[in-house]
Amino acid sequence: MKIFITGGSGFVGTRLIHDLIHRGHRVIAVGTSSAHRIPPNQNFRYISADTTLKGPWQDALEDVDAVINLAGRNIFKLWSDAYKKLIYDSRILTTRNLVEALPRREGVILCSTSGAGYYGNRADESLTEDASSGGDFLAKVCIDWEKEAFRAEKKGVRVAAMRFGVVLDKNGGALAKMIPAFKSFAGGPLGSGRQWFPWIHMADLISAINFILETNEIKGPVNFCAPNPVRNRDFGKSLGNVLKRPSFMKVPSFMIRLVVGEMGTLLTNSQKVIPHTLLRHGFKFQYPDIDAALGDIFK
């Protein structure tokens, strides 16, 4: 397949490109970095561009078989009004420009990222793909993000909105930010610790994307989370065990809000997300349990 990827120089994008090339696909990636760590070759081309703006990068979509939309500013930063606009625009405008440039033909697949944040704060409710949306800032971003992606259906494109949980890999993402606290003996539950923590091992995320590319029946929203979500306190305990560090330093909710403001909702919201669509179509998770996932990452 000829596959186009936005956010191709990011945390997930770089890992995904390695995998797709290894599987024999041809990949064109676009990102904001001036160059890519993977050198160009007959199966890989990199374009440096701002995808929130229309431009020559859109011409590369003319004859693709699949598009994987991973672009979006990092949400694990302080949410000033200006930065919230960057979070929103980097996702919505990129997706809008992608859909505009997609070829109008059947057989093309768009896998567009969304997030478990779509559901908002839902206590102990089990959330499959047909659950209603939340009402906070991140939920509204996800709603508009998916709405832009599903416009591609009018072109005959098969669209899957990938609602990512927290992607676990020691080389980046949220886990890389947690490790220093635990290694300094300051790790532990956030807020009450009772909130559900939706997560997925990077290897399962990459495999699930490939599974969707190969399974024509899958479309619509797809939860990208392990089938066994854990409470935040249990995740902290597992991480402490694998790092051989204690996990009892509880951080009160008011302290989280004081330090990181509105972004703290990412850390204290409860989302018990279930990957019903993937399981229903026969996807097998390599790391369904948190202990096995963290054990593999830190082996």
C-alpha positions as CSV (number, residue, x, y, z in Angstrom):
1,M,0.0,0.0,0.0
2,K,1.0,3.6,-0.5
3,I,0.4,5.3,2.9
4,F,0.4,9.0,3.8
5,I,1.0,9.9,7.5
6,T,0.6,13.3,9.2
7,G,2.5,13.8,12.5
8,G,5.1,11.5,11.0
9,S,8.0,12.9,13.0
10,G,6.3,12.5,16.3
11,F,6.2,9.9,19.1
12,V,3.8,7.4,17.5
13,G,4.5,8.4,13.9
14,T,8.2,7.5,13.9
15,R,7.5,4.1,15.4
16,L,4.7,3.4,13.0
17,I,6.8,4.3,9.9
18,H,9.5,1.8,10.9
19,D,6.8,-0.9,11.2
20,L,5.0,0.0,7.9
21,I,8.3,0.0,5.9
22,H,9.2,-3.3,7.5
23,R,5.9,-4.7,6.2
24,G,6.7,-3.6,2.7
25,H,4.5,-0.5,2.4
26,R,5.5,2.7,0.7
27,V,5.3,5.7,3.1
28,I,5.0,9.4,2.7
29,A,5.2,11.3,6.0
30,V,4.7,15.0,6.7
31,G,5.7,16.7,9.9
32,T,6.9,20.0,11.4
33,S,10.5,18.8,11.9
34,S,12.9,20.1,9.3
35,A,14.2,16.5,8.7
36,H,13.3,12.9,9.7
37,R,15.5,10.5,11.6
38,I,14.7,7.9,9.1
39,P,16.8,8.6,5.9
40,P,14.8,8.8,2.6
41,N,14.8,5.7,0.5
42,Q,12.7,4.0,-2.2
43,N,10.0,3.2,0.3
44,F,10.1,6.4,2.4
45,R,9.7,10.1,1.6
46,Y,9.5,12.9,4.2
47,I,7.9,16.4,3.7
48,S,8.4,19.2,6.2
49,A,5.3,21.3,6.3
50,D,2.7,23.0,8.6
51,T,-0.4,20.9,7.9
52,T,-2.7,23.5,9.4
53,L,-2.0,25.5,6.3
54,K,-2.9,24.5,2.7
55,G,0.1,23.9,0.6
56,P,2.1,21.7,-1.9
57,W,2.1,18.9,0.8
58,Q,-1.5,18.1,-0.2
59,D,-0.5,17.1,-3.7
60,A,1.2,13.9,-2.2
61,L,-2.3,12.6,-1.3
62,E,-3.4,12.3,-5.0
63,D,-2.9,8.5,-5.4
64,V,-2.6,7.1,-1.8
65,D,-4.3,4.0,-0.6
66,A,-4.4,4.9,3.1
67,V,-4.0,8.0,5.3
68,I,-3.0,7.9,9.0
69,N,-3.7,11.2,10.7
70,L,-1.5,11.6,13.8
71,A,-0.9,15.3,13.8
72,G,-1.6,17.4,16.9
73,R,0.2,19.5,19.5
74,N,1.3,17.8,22.7
75,I,-1.6,18.0,25.2
76,F,0.8,17.4,28.2
77,K,1.6,21.1,28.6
78,L,0.2,24.0,30.5
79,W,-3.1,25.0,28.8
80,S,-3.0,28.7,28.4
81,D,-5.8,30.2,26.1
82,A,-3.2,30.5,23.4
83,Y,-2.0,26.9,23.8
84,K,-5.5,25.6,23.8
85,K,-6.0,27.2,20.4
86,L,-2.9,25.5,19.2
87,I,-4.2,22.1,20.5
88,Y,-7.4,22.7,18.6
89,D,-6.2,24.1,15.4
90,S,-3.4,21.6,15.0
91,R,-6.0,18.8,14.9
92,I,-9.0,20.3,13.3
93,L,-7.3,22.4,10.6
94,T,-4.9,19.5,9.6
95,T,-7.8,17.1,9.3
96,R,-9.9,19.5,7.3
97,N,-7.0,20.1,4.9
98,L,-6.4,16.3,4.6
99,V,-10.0,15.5,3.8
100,E,-10.0,18.3,1.2
101,A,-7.0,16.8,-0.6
102,L,-8.1,13.1,-0.4
103,P,-8.8,11.4,-3.7
104,R,-12.6,10.9,-4.4
105,R,-12.7,7.1,-4.8
106,E,-13.7,4.0,-2.9
107,G,-11.0,1.7,-1.4
108,V,-9.2,4.6,0.4
109,I,-9.0,4.3,4.2
110,L,-8.5,7.3,6.6
111,C,-7.4,6.3,10.1
112,S,-7.7,9.6,12.0
113,T,-6.6,10.0,15.6
114,S,-9.0,11.1,18.3
115,G,-8.8,10.4,22.0
116,A,-10.3,8.7,25.1
117,G,-10.8,12.3,26.2
118,Y,-13.9,12.2,23.9
119,Y,-15.9,10.7,26.8
120,G,-15.0,13.3,29.5
121,N,-15.1,12.4,33.1
122,R,-17.4,9.3,33.5
123,A,-16.7,7.7,36.9
124,D,-17.1,3.9,36.8
125,E,-19.2,3.7,33.6
126,S,-17.9,1.2,31.0
127,L,-17.4,3.1,27.8
128,T,-17.7,1.3,24.5
129,E,-17.7,3.2,21.2
130,D,-21.4,4.0,21.3
131,A,-21.1,5.9,24.6
132,S,-22.0,9.6,24.6
133,S,-19.4,12.4,24.6
134,G,-18.2,14.5,27.4
135,G,-18.4,18.3,27.7
136,D,-15.0,19.5,28.7
137,F,-12.4,21.2,26.5
138,L,-10.7,18.0,25.3
139,A,-14.0,16.2,24.7
140,K,-15.1,19.2,22.5
141,V,-11.7,19.0,20.6
142,C,-12.3,15.3,19.9
143,I,-15.9,15.8,18.8
144,D,-14.9,18.4,16.2
145,W,-11.8,16.4,15.2
146,E,-13.9,13.4,14.4
147,K,-16.5,15.5,12.6
148,E,-13.8,16.8,10.2
149,A,-12.5,13.2,9.6
150,F,-16.0,11.7,8.9
151,R,-16.5,14.3,6.1
152,A,-14.3,12.1,4.0
153,E,-17.1,9.5,3.9
154,K,-18.8,11.8,1.3
155,K,-15.8,11.0,-1.0
156,G,-16.3,7.2,-0.6
157,V,-13.5,6.9,1.9
158,R,-13.6,4.4,4.8
159,V,-13.0,6.4,8.0
160,A,-11.9,5.0,11.4
161,A,-11.6,7.5,14.3
162,M,-9.0,6.0,16.6
163,R,-9.7,7.1,20.2
164,F,-6.3,6.7,21.8
165,G,-5.8,5.9,25.5
166,V,-2.5,6.8,27.1
167,V,0.2,5.2,24.8
168,L,2.8,3.4,26.9
169,D,6.4,3.4,25.7
170,K,9.5,4.4,27.7
171,N,10.9,6.4,24.8
172,G,8.3,9.2,25.0
173,G,4.7,10.2,25.8
174,A,3.2,10.3,29.3
175,L,5.2,7.4,30.7
176,A,8.5,9.2,30.0
177,K,7.2,12.1,32.1
178,M,6.2,9.8,35.0
179,I,9.4,7.8,35.3
180,P,11.6,10.5,36.9
181,A,9.1,11.0,39.7
182,F,9.0,7.3,40.6
183,K,12.8,7.0,40.3
184,S,13.0,10.0,42.8
185,F,10.7,8.1,45.2
186,A,8.0,10.6,44.6
187,G,5.5,8.5,42.5
188,G,2.0,7.6,43.5
189,P,-1.7,8.1,43.0
190,L,-3.0,11.3,41.4
191,G,-6.1,12.7,43.1
192,S,-8.2,10.1,44.6
193,G,-6.4,7.3,42.7
194,R,-9.8,5.7,42.0
195,Q,-10.2,7.2,38.5
196,W,-10.0,4.7,35.6
197,F,-6.9,5.0,33.5
198,P,-7.3,4.0,29.8
199,W,-3.9,2.8,28.3
200,I,-2.4,0.9,25.5
201,H,1.0,-0.6,24.8
202,M,2.7,1.0,21.8
203,A,3.1,-2.4,20.2
204,D,-0.6,-3.1,20.4
205,L,-1.4,0.4,19.0
206,I,0.8,-0.2,16.0
207,S,-0.7,-3.7,15.4
208,A,-4.2,-2.3,15.8
209,I,-3.6,0.3,13.1
210,N,-2.4,-2.4,10.7
211,F,-5.4,-4.5,11.7
212,I,-7.8,-1.7,10.6
213,L,-5.9,-1.2,7.3
214,E,-6.4,-4.9,6.6
215,T,-10.0,-5.2,7.9
216,N,-12.5,-3.6,5.5
217,E,-15.4,-4.1,7.8
218,I,-14.0,-1.7,10.5
219,K,-15.2,1.9,10.3
220,G,-16.5,4.6,12.6
221,P,-15.1,5.2,16.1
222,V,-12.6,2.7,17.5
223,N,-11.3,2.6,21.1
224,F,-7.6,2.2,21.1
225,C,-7.2,1.0,24.7
226,A,-6.2,-2.3,26.3
227,P,-9.2,-4.5,27.2
228,N,-8.3,-4.3,30.9
229,P,-8.3,-0.7,32.1
230,V,-6.9,-0.1,35.6
231,R,-7.5,2.5,38.3
232,N,-4.9,5.2,38.6
233,R,-3.6,3.9,42.0
234,D,-3.2,0.4,40.5
235,F,-1.3,1.7,37.5
236,G,1.0,3.6,39.9
237,K,1.5,0.5,42.0
238,S,2.4,-1.6,38.9
239,L,4.8,1.1,37.6
240,G,6.4,1.3,41.1
241,N,6.9,-2.4,41.2
242,V,8.6,-2.7,37.8
243,L,10.8,0.3,38.6
244,K,11.5,-1.1,42.1
245,R,10.3,2.1,43.7
246,P,7.5,2.9,46.2
247,S,4.2,4.3,44.9
248,F,2.6,5.9,48.0
249,M,3.2,9.6,47.4
250,K,-0.4,10.7,46.8
251,V,-0.8,14.0,44.9
252,P,-4.1,15.8,46.0
253,S,-6.4,17.0,43.2
254,F,-6.2,20.6,44.4
255,M,-2.4,20.5,44.1
256,I,-2.7,19.1,40.6
257,R,-5.0,22.0,39.6
258,L,-2.7,24.5,41.3
259,V,0.4,23.3,39.4
260,V,-0.9,22.5,35.9
261,G,-4.4,24.2,35.8
262,E,-7.0,22.9,33.5
263,M,-4.7,20.3,32.0
264,G,-5.0,18.5,35.3
265,T,-8.3,17.1,34.1
266,L,-6.3,14.7,32.0
267,L,-4.8,13.3,35.1
268,T,-7.9,13.1,37.3
269,N,-10.7,12.3,34.8
270,S,-12.0,8.7,35.0
271,Q,-12.5,6.8,31.7
272,K,-13.1,3.1,31.8
273,V,-12.7,2.6,28.1
274,I,-13.4,-0.8,26.5
275,P,-12.1,-1.6,22.9
276,H,-15.4,-3.3,21.9
277,T,-14.9,-2.8,18.1
278,L,-11.4,-4.3,18.0
279,L,-12.4,-7.2,20.1
280,R,-15.6,-7.9,18.1
281,H,-13.6,-8.1,14.9
282,G,-11.1,-10.6,16.4
283,F,-8.1,-8.3,17.3
284,K,-5.7,-10.0,19.7
285,F,-3.9,-7.8,22.2
286,Q,-0.3,-8.8,22.9
287,Y,-0.4,-6.9,26.2
288,P,-3.9,-6.9,27.6
289,D,-2.7,-6.5,31.2
290,I,-0.8,-3.6,32.8
291,D,1.8,-5.8,34.6
292,A,2.7,-7.6,31.4
293,A,2.8,-4.3,29.4
294,L,5.1,-2.5,31.9
295,G,7.2,-5.6,32.3
296,D,7.9,-5.7,28.6
297,I,8.6,-2.0,28.4
298,F,11.2,-2.1,31.2
299,K,12.6,-5.6,30.6
